[in-house]
Amino acid sequence: MSDEAAVDPLGERYGLAGVRDMAEYAEALRRLLERGRREQCVAVLSAEEAYAAAELLGQFAQLDPLATVNQLVASLASRLYSRLGA
């Protein structure tokens, strides 16, 4: 596999590829979440998939609740639960 093939095109598209450390990554994710709140929503997951994702995100967030990335994960899990009506 070439180095070019290993580059994450989604990371580049969403502004995550150029981050240098966890703090920058958390900030890039925060900006991405804010942008997601302003854009029109399109369903890409079934309710069952979204619920499973929210469960996994919630469990991950509990590993270190004070970490910035985990706080973002908890926020995303909460938003998924809210949209599912849970």
Secondary structure, 3 states (H helix, E strand, C coil): CCHHHHCCHHHHHCCCCCCCCHHHHHHHHHHHHHHHHHCCCCCCCCHHHHHHHHHHHHHHHCCCCCCHHHHHHHHHHHHHHHHHCC
